[in-house]
Amino acid sequence: MTEHSVFERIALGVIRTASILILFLPLLITEQTLFPYIFGKALFFQMLVEVASVFWVYLMISDPAYRPSWRNPLVGIIIGYSAVVLIAGILGVDPAQSFWSNHERMGGTFMQMHLALFAIMLGSVFHSRE
């Protein structure tokens, strides 16, 4: 077994684990926060996506099969939507509020970029039924 395949399996394992944990985030309630049904879920979602994306970048560098397919129209739609959200956030009345949103809603540009990254990452890593 080569060293590359070991790191590839570890990276795929981390991405799979993060994806499975994200499925269970609706069950999370963080009673220590002001908004226990929203803030913790969003925070842990963002952390899991960021950890998984580090391993996804490694996979994309090491094997072109894990890069997103730019011919897929869904990838273009997600990137286009994210670009519109980013531009609207920058040109809005309060760019800081648009970027971060508030703890009650967690719907700012920062969260939207995490959602887009997660969608593209899932599509490029899990492109087969196996």
Helices and strands as residue ranges (DSSP letters): H 3-23, G 25-27, H 39-62, G 64-66, H 73-91, H 95-100, H 109-125
